[in-house]
Amino acid sequence: MSGMKDMTQGSVTRHLLHMASFMAVSMVVQTLYLLADLYWVGRLGKEAIAAVGLSGNLLMFVVALTQMLGVGTTTVISHAAGRKDQNGAELAFNQSVILSLFVAVIFGVCSFPFRTQYSQSLSADALTANLAVSYLLWFIPSLMLQFPLVALGSALRATGIIKPAVGLQVLSVILNMVLAPVLIFGVGPFPKLGVAGAALATFLSILVANILTVIYFERSYRYLRFRPSLWQPRLKIWWSMLCIGIPAGAEFAMMAVYIVVVYAIIRGFGAAAQAGFGVGARIMQAMFLPVIAVAFAVAPIVGQNFGGRRADRVRQSFYSALGITCGLMVLLTILSQLAAGIFIRGFSNDPSVIVFGSEYLQIISLNFIAMGIVFTSSSVFQGIGNTWPPLISSATRLFLFALPAVILSRLPDFHIKQVWYLSVASVLLQAGVNLLLLRREFRRKLVFPADDSIAPITGSASPA
C-alpha cells in the first residue's frame, strides 16, 4: 500500500533529484510521442498536417487551463500534507477532481458544437477544413479527459508520489504510439480512419490512463481517497485553488503571446527566418526539459515544507534547485555556443534556415542561466502559494520586449539580431525582478509563530 511521501524530512536535494528524474523521463516520452504523431500524420499529406495543426490553438488553451488547475491542486494539497492534515488534503483532492470535471464539461460544451465553424474559419481550403472537423471529433473529447488526469497527477505530485503517475503516462504514450498508425492506416481488422484515427488513438490512450490512475488510487494509494461525501462543490476551496492557479496559467499564456509577437516581427525577413526561429525555439525547448523537470519538482517540496512551517527547508529547496538548474544551464549555454549549427542542420538543410537558426540559438543561449532562475523562482512562488509576483515580472518582461521590438522593427537599419539581444536583456531583467520579489516573499511569509508549526487551515473540512 502506498502513502504520502513526507518531504519535510530527509535530504531536500535527494527529494528534488528523485522527483525531477521521473518528470524528465515523462517529458522526454511526451516529446517522442509528439514527434511520432507528427510523423504518421505527415504521411497523409500537407492538408492533414495543416488540419492537425489547427488543433494547436485549442491545445495551447487547454494546457493553460490544466496548468491553472494543476498548480492550484499541487499547492493546496502539498500545504495540507506538510501540516500533516490528511483530512484537509483529502478534501482538497476530492474538490480538485470535481472542479476539473466541471471545467472539462464547460470546455466541451463551448468547443465541441462549434468544431465545424472553427475549422472552416481557419482552414485555407475545403479539404483541410473537412479533415480538421473529423480530427476534432475525437480530439476535443481527448482534451476534456486531460482535466481529470492532470488533477489526479497533481495530487500525487503534491504528496511526493511521482513514480506511478509517470509510469502510467509512459504506458499511455506507448499505447498511443501503437494505436496511431493502426487506426490512421487501417492495419488488419481496424478501419482506415486517416486523421480521425490519430485523434481516436489519443482519446483511447488518455481514457486508459484515466482509468488506470483511478484504479491506482482505489487499490494502492491510501493517503488520498475518493470520498463521495466530499463531492459537493465547496466554492471556498475552488477559489483558493484558482487564486493560485490563474496567475500561473496566465503566465503560460504570455509565452504564447511572446511567440506570436516574434513571428509577426520577423515575417518581413521571409520564411527562412521564421523557420530558423521555429527550429531554434524547438531545440531550446528540448534542451530545457531537464531544467523544467527540476522546476516542476521544487513546487511540491516547497509546498510541503511551507505547510509544515519549515522555513529553513523552503530556503534550502530554492537554493538546491537553483544550483542544479544553473549548473545545467551553464552546460547548455556552452553547447549552444559551440554546436548551434549542428543542431539546426539536424532539422533543415536550407543554408538560410541554418544561418538564422544558429544565430538565434547562439544569442538566445546568453539568457539560459537567467531562464533557469526564472523557472526555479516561479516554481518556489507556486509552492508558497503566491503566483502573482512571477506573473507581474512576466508581464513586465513581455511589455519591455514587445514594445521596443515593434519600434525597432520599423527602423530602416533594423536587423533580426536586435530582437534576440532585446529578448536576452528582457529575460535578464525578469530574472532579477523575480529574485528581488522572492527575497521579499521569504521575508514576509517565512516567519511562523512558535506554536504554529502544524496548524491546519481553518475551515478546510467544512463547506464554503
HELIX and SHEET records of a PDB file:
HELIX    1   1 VAL A   12  GLY A   42  1                                  31    
HELIX    2   2 LYS A   46  GLY A   53  1                                   8    
HELIX    3   3 SER A   55  GLY A   82  1                                  28    
HELIX    4   4 GLN A   86  SER A  111  1                                  26    
HELIX    5   5 PHE A  112  PHE A  114  5                                   3    
HELIX    6   6 ARG A  115  LEU A  122  1                                   8    
HELIX    7   7 ALA A  126  ALA A  158  1                                  33    
HELIX    8   8 LYS A  163  PHE A  185  1                                  23    
HELIX    9   9 VAL A  195  ARG A  219  1                                  25    
HELIX   10  10 PRO A  228  LEU A  230  5                                   3    
HELIX   11  11 LEU A  235  ILE A  266  1                                  32    
HELIX   12  12 ARG A  267  PHE A  269  5                                   3    
HELIX   13  13 ALA A  271  MET A  287  1                                  17    
HELIX   14  14 LEU A  289  GLY A  307  1                                  19    
HELIX   15  15 ALA A  311  ARG A  345  1                                  35    
HELIX   16  16 PRO A  351  ILE A  364  1                                  14    
HELIX   17  17 SER A  365  ASN A  367  5                                   3    
HELIX   18  18 PHE A  368  ILE A  384  1                                  17    
HELIX   19  19 TRP A  388  SER A  409  1                                  22    
HELIX   20  20 ILE A  416  LYS A  445  1                                  30    
END                                                                             
